[in-house]
Amino acid sequence: MTSTVSHELPSQSDWITRASRTLVQLGYMPALMLVTVVLVPIFAMLAPLLVMALGKGSPAAAAQIGALSALILVPGIGAVVLRLLFQLERARARLAVLATQDALTGVHNRRYFFEIAEREWQRCKRYGEDAALLLIDADNFKAINDLHGHLCGDKLLVAVARAVRATLRTTDLMARFGGEELVILLPHTDPLGALDVAERIRERVAGGRLDWHGEKVGITVSVGVASYGGDDRTLDALVHDADLALYAAKKAGRNCVRAAPIRPRRSGEAHRETSK
């Protein structure tokens, strides 16, 4: 079967109708999670040469679908183009994961943590809600690296991250802070609740052993806790307080939890807003 391209190009509305139907029939619209798609045809000597494609996942009216190339209906080639679009979308999704995830531990990276945590922090301040921040440090990490090698150290960090994650709620935000440190934001958590979470993390990590070439390597962590209850601190200040508490835990002999002093609430609770 052959197909020819007329010198009189189809109208934009015709492109929309035919290409939309083809996208749905081939199953690429749901696969790409596209609601709006724009295919801009590039012609050479009145023959379709290639298609530049843009897609959007938010709901939009069908009339917003841009000019679509008749190339989409050419047997074989249209499917190839859409397959390439599908692969491109998968690659984009993978890049999105890499941009937010720590490659070693699989938890969020520091940049993503502060992007999301700042929003949550502002929400807590707006409504006067409790929150807490934990800084967790793997004890004797340098000594373990020196004795067993960096691959052992990497495996230890993965084990710590897995143990910590198993202790948290789905609403808690966890990330690798840097080196052997993890950071956690606990929304809707008062000071006693934060200490309880920190202690459960410490116990869970200490209860495990890392099997490294037949040798059992002990794992412990120190945890610094800083709680927010309506004071004037910024998120950076809360991190600083948690860091000081972590330093106190290290000085106390490691494998323990220490909390920063609780600051008084701002004067007058009338500023607290309620959701409409």
C-alpha positions in Angstrom: 0.0 0.0 0.0 1.4 3.4 -0.9 0.5 6.8 0.4 0.9 10.2 -1.2 1.0 13.7 0.2 -1.2 16.2 -1.6 0.2 19.6 -2.6 -2.9 21.0 -0.8 -2.1 20.3 2.8 -5.0 19.2 5.0 -6.6 21.8 7.3 -5.5 22.2 10.9 -8.9 20.9 12.1 -8.4 17.8 9.9 -5.0 17.2 11.3 -6.4 17.4 14.8 -9.2 14.9 14.2 -7.1 12.3 12.4 -4.0 12.5 14.5 -6.0 12.5 17.8 -7.8 9.3 16.6 -4.5 7.7 15.7 -2.8 8.6 19.0 -5.7 7.0 20.9 -5.9 3.9 18.7 -2.2 3.2 19.0 -2.5 3.5 22.8 0.2 6.2 23.2 -2.0 8.9 24.8 -2.5 7.0 28.1 1.0 5.5 27.9 2.5 8.9 27.8 -0.1 10.3 30.2 -0.8 13.1 27.6 -3.9 15.1 27.4 -2.7 17.8 25.1 -0.2 17.1 22.3 1.2 19.4 19.7 2.9 17.9 16.6 4.4 20.5 14.4 5.1 19.1 10.9 8.3 20.1 9.0 8.0 19.9 5.3 10.6 19.7 2.5 9.4 20.1 -1.1 5.8 19.8 0.2 6.6 16.3 1.7 6.6 15.7 5.4 10.1 15.4 6.6 9.8 15.2 10.4 7.6 16.1 13.3 8.4 18.3 16.3 6.3 17.1 19.2 5.3 18.8 22.5 3.1 17.1 25.1 1.3 18.3 28.2 -0.3 16.2 30.9 -2.7 18.7 32.3 -6.4 18.6 31.2 -7.1 20.8 28.2 -9.8 21.1 25.6 -9.3 19.2 22.3 -9.3 22.6 20.5 -6.0 23.3 22.2 -4.2 20.6 20.3 -1.9 22.3 17.9 -1.3 21.7 14.2 -0.7 18.0 13.5 1.2 16.5 10.7 -0.3 14.2 8.1 2.9 12.2 8.6 1.2 10.6 11.6 -1.1 8.7 9.3 1.6 7.5 6.9 1.8 3.7 7.5 4.7 2.6 9.6 6.3 6.0 10.0 3.6 7.4 12.3 4.0 4.4 14.7 7.8 4.9 14.7 7.4 8.6 15.5 5.0 7.8 18.4 7.3 5.1 19.6 10.2 7.6 19.8 7.9 10.0 21.7 7.1 7.2 24.1 10.8 6.5 24.6 11.5 10.2 25.1 8.8 10.4 27.7 10.3 7.4 29.6 13.7 9.0 29.5 12.2 12.3 30.8 10.6 10.5 33.6 13.9 8.8 34.5 15.7 12.1 34.5 13.0 13.5 36.8 13.8 10.7 39.3 17.5 11.2 39.0 17.1 14.9 39.6 15.3 14.3 43.0 16.8 11.0 44.2 20.1 10.2 45.8 21.8 7.6 43.6 23.2 5.5 46.4 20.5 5.3 49.0 17.5 5.8 46.9 16.1 8.5 49.2 15.5 12.1 48.2 18.5 14.3 47.6 19.3 17.4 49.5 18.1 19.9 46.8 14.7 18.2 46.5 14.3 18.0 50.3 14.7 21.7 50.9 12.5 22.5 47.9 9.6 20.5 49.5 10.5 21.1 53.1 10.4 24.9 52.7 6.8 24.7 51.4 5.8 22.4 54.3 7.6 24.7 56.7 5.7 27.7 55.5 2.4 25.8 55.9 3.3 24.8 59.4 4.1 28.4 60.3 1.0 29.7 58.7 -1.3 27.4 60.6 0.8 27.2 63.8 1.2 23.4 63.5 3.9 21.4 65.2 6.8 20.0 63.3 10.2 18.5 63.9 13.5 17.9 62.1 15.9 15.1 62.7 19.5 14.9 61.7 20.9 11.4 61.7 24.6 10.5 61.4 26.1 7.0 61.0 28.6 6.5 63.8 32.3 5.7 63.2 31.7 5.9 59.5 35.2 7.0 58.6 36.7 4.2 60.7 34.5 1.7 59.0 35.6 3.0 55.6 39.2 2.9 56.6 38.9 -0.7 57.9 36.6 -2.3 55.4 36.7 0.0 52.4 34.4 2.4 50.8 32.1 -0.2 49.3 31.4 -1.4 52.8 30.7 2.2 53.8 28.2 2.5 50.9 26.4 -0.7 51.9 26.2 0.6 55.4 24.6 3.8 54.3 22.0 1.9 52.3 21.2 -0.3 55.3 20.8 2.8 57.5 18.5 4.5 55.0 16.4 1.4 54.7 16.0 1.0 58.4 15.1 4.7 58.9 12.6 4.6 56.0 10.9 1.6 57.6 10.3 3.6 60.8 8.7 6.7 59.1 5.2 7.6 58.0 4.4 8.2 54.4 3.9 11.9 55.2 7.5 12.3 56.6 10.1 13.7 54.3 13.5 12.1 54.2 16.7 12.8 52.3 20.4 12.3 52.3 21.8 15.5 53.8 25.4 14.8 52.8 28.1 12.2 53.4 26.8 9.9 56.1 24.0 12.2 57.3 20.3 11.9 56.7 17.7 14.6 57.3 14.0 14.1 58.1 11.1 16.5 58.4 8.3 15.3 60.6 5.1 17.3 60.0 2.3 17.3 62.7 4.9 16.0 65.3 5.3 17.6 68.8 8.6 17.4 70.7 7.7 14.2 72.6 6.6 12.6 69.4 9.8 13.6 67.6 11.9 12.1 70.4 10.0 8.9 70.2 10.6 8.6 66.4 14.3 9.4 66.9 14.6 6.7 69.6 12.8 4.1 67.5 15.2 4.9 64.6 18.2 4.5 66.8 17.0 1.2 68.2 16.1 -0.2 64.8 19.5 0.6 63.3 21.4 -0.7 66.3 19.5 -3.9 66.1 20.9 -4.8 62.8 24.3 -6.0 61.6 25.9 -5.5 58.2 27.2 -8.8 56.7 30.5 -7.9 55.0 32.5 -10.8 53.5 31.5 -13.1 56.4 32.1 -10.5 59.1 29.3 -8.8 61.0 29.8 -5.1 61.1 27.9 -3.2 63.8 25.8 -0.2 62.9 24.7 2.6 65.1 23.5 6.2 64.6 23.4 9.4 66.5 20.3 11.6 66.2 19.8 15.3 66.7 16.2 16.6 67.2 14.9 20.1 66.8 11.2 20.8 67.3 9.0 23.7 66.1 5.9 24.8 67.9 5.0 28.2 66.7 8.3 30.2 67.2 9.9 32.6 64.7 12.7 30.3 63.4 13.4 29.8 59.7 13.9 26.3 58.3 17.6 26.9 58.2 17.6 27.8 61.9 15.8 24.6 62.7 18.4 22.6 60.8 21.1 24.5 62.7 19.5 23.6 66.0 19.2 19.9 65.0 22.9 20.0 64.0 23.9 21.3 67.4 21.8 18.5 69.0 23.5 16.0 66.8 26.9 17.3 67.9 25.8 16.9 71.5 24.8 13.2 70.8 28.2 12.6 69.3 29.9 14.1 72.4 27.7 12.0 74.7 29.3 8.8 73.2 27.3 8.2 70.0 24.4 5.8 69.5 22.1 8.2 71.3 19.5 10.9 70.8 19.7 14.5 71.9 17.2 17.3 71.5 17.7 21.0 71.0 16.0 23.3 73.6 12.4 24.0 72.8 11.8 27.6 72.0 8.7 29.5 73.2 5.8 30.2 70.9 5.3 33.6 69.4 3.4 35.9 71.5 -0.4 35.7 70.9 -1.9 32.8 69.1 -4.4 35.0 67.4 -2.2 35.0 64.3 -2.8 31.4 63.8 -5.0 30.9 60.6 -7.6 28.3 60.1 -8.4 26.8 56.8 -11.4 28.1 55.1 
